[in-house]
Amino acid sequence: MKNLLRYLKGYWGKTVLGPLFKLTEAVFELIVPLAVAYIIDTAIPEARGGVYRPLIFGGVLIFILGAAGLGFSLTAQFFASRASAGFGTNVRNALYRHINTLSAVELDRFSAPTLVTRLLNDTAQTQNAVAMFIRLVTRVPFIVVGSVVMAFIIHPLLALIFVGAGLITGAVPFVLMRFTQPGYREVQQGLDNIGAKTRETLAGVRVIRAFGREADEQAGFAAASKTLAQKSIRVGGISALLNPFAYALVNLSIIAILYFGGVEVSLGNLTQGQVIALINYLTSIMHTLLVFANLAIVFSKASASAARINEVFETRSSMEPGKGAAPLIGSPAVECRDVCFAYPGGAKNTLENLSFTVMPGQTLGILGGTGSGKSTVLNLILRRYDAGGGEIRLFGRPVSAYTEAELRALIGCAPQKAELFAGTVRENLLWGNAAAAEADVELALKVSQSAEFVSKKAGGADARVEAKGKNFSGGQRQRLSIARAVIGRAPILILDDATSALDFSTEARLRRALKKLPRELTTLLVSQRVTSVKNADIILVLEDGRPAGLGTHASLLKDCALYREIYEAQTKGVSA
C-alpha cells in the first residue's frame, strides 16, 4: 500500500485532520466510564437521600460527551470519505493513463478482463483500506493504551487481565493475515477469470446461439463461479474465526473481572462503580481490537489488490517512444525491408522476410487466407508492435522514429472490426480530426458512401449513435469507420478488411471516391476478396506469413499459383 500513498496528493490535509478528530472522539470515550463510575458510587447514593444534583450533573455530562464524540466522529468520517474517494479517483486515473502507455505486447500479456478488474475492484479495495486507516489509525492505539492506563490507575492487579486479553486478541489478526493474504490474491484472480469468461460469452453470444452451445457456456461459467466460491469460502472461513474468538475472550475476561472485582469490592479495595468502569474499559479494548482485527482483514485484501495494481504500474512499454521525425519528400510512402515478426510466446515467426515498397499515391492490396499475416503487417506499420527483424519506413523514416502523434497524423485507419462510440455521428467522425469543418464532415460521409443513409436519420450528422453503433447495420458501421479515417486527411489510409460487409457495387463506388480525393492518398487495403484488390497498383499475396507473390493483377494471374487459385475460386465458383 505504501507505494500507492502518493496518490493521496491533494488530500493530505483531510488525511491528517481525520485521525485528529477521531483521537478527540476517543478522549471523550475514555472519560465516559469515569462518569458512569461517579454516577454509581456518588450520584445514585445521594439521590436516595433526596439530593439529585449530582445525578443530573452526571447524566448531562454523559450526554455532552456522547454528543461531542458523535460530532467529532462524523467530521472524521467526512474527511475519511473525501480523502479515500479522492485517493481512489487518483489511482484509477493514473492507472488508466498508464495502461494507455503500454504497447500491445503488454496489453496482450495482462488481457482486458484482468485490467478492468484491477482498475475497478482492486482500486476499490485499496480505497476502502485508506478510509479505514484514516478513521482508525489513531483511535485504535489510543483507546487500547488509554484503557489499559485507566485500568492500572483503578486497580493494577485487575489491569493484568486487560494486558493478557489484549495481547492474545492483538496477535490473532497477524496470524490470520499470514494465512488469508495469499487466499485473497487467489480470490482476485478468480474474479479475473469470471470477467474473462463473461466478456468472452457476451462477445460471442451470436455464435454460441448459432451453434446451440448455451449449455456448454453455462457449464463453463458455473465451473469458474464454483472455483471462485470455494476460494472465497475457504479464505472467508479463516477470517470468520476472528469474531467468535474475540467475543469469547471478551466474555471470559468480563467474567474474570466480575469474579475478582467482586472479591475486591467485598474487601473494600474497590467500589461497584469502579468495577463497572473496568468492565467498560475492557469492553472498549476488546471492541477496538476486534475492529483492528477486521481492519487487518481489510488491509490483507487491500495488500493483495495493491500488489496487483503495482504490477501494472511497474510494467513499462517494451517499445521506446519515437523522438520525432519529419517525412522526407520524394521517399516511398511505405517501405518494408526483410521484416520478420513473431507474437510474444509464439513458436515461430508470423511474418518472414517480408519486403515491398509503396510510393505516394499508390494503392497496395494485401491478399491471403485466414492467419496468413495480413493484419499483422498493418499492426507493424501502425507500430502496435515492433518488428523482430528488418525495418519498416514511412516516407523515408523508420516507423520507430515518429512520435505517437506524428504517426497517427500520417496514418488514417479503418480497423477490421468497426468500433463506434455512444454519441452522435459527428462526434464519432471528429475522433479522426477534432478540428474538422462542416465541409470535411460532408466530404468524409460522401466518400465513405455514408451520406445517403446518414441523411435519412433524424438529425443527419447529429443523429444518435448507440454504444458500439448497435443502431446501425454492419455495413453502415464499416462506412462510418472509413469516414472517420478519411476525415483526418492523413496521407496514408489503411483499410483492414474494412469493406467485408459492403456489397460489390458500394465497394466499387468507395474505391472510385477515394481515387477522386483532392489530395495524394496512399492506400493499404487488406481483403480476402480478389475483387477488392485487383485494381490496386501493387498486390501482395501472403501465405503462412511469407510473401507468395508481389505485383499487379495481371502479373500475379500469370506467375502466382496461389493468387490464380483464389481468383478462380472466387470468380468462377467451385462446385461442391
PyMOL commands that set and color helices and strands:
alter all, ss='L'
color gray80, all
select helices_A, chain A and resi 2-8+12-48+53-99+104-110+112-136+139-154+156-203+205-210+214-240+242-266+272-314+374-381+399-401+404-410+425-429+438-447+451-455+460-462+467-469+474-486+504-515+530-533+553-559+561-571
alter helices_A, ss='H'
color red, helices_A
select strands_A, chain A and resi 334-341+351-358+363-368+389-394+397-398+411-414+423-424+464-465+492-496+522-527+538-543+546-551
alter strands_A, ss='S'
color yellow, strands_A
deselect
rebuild
show_as cartoon
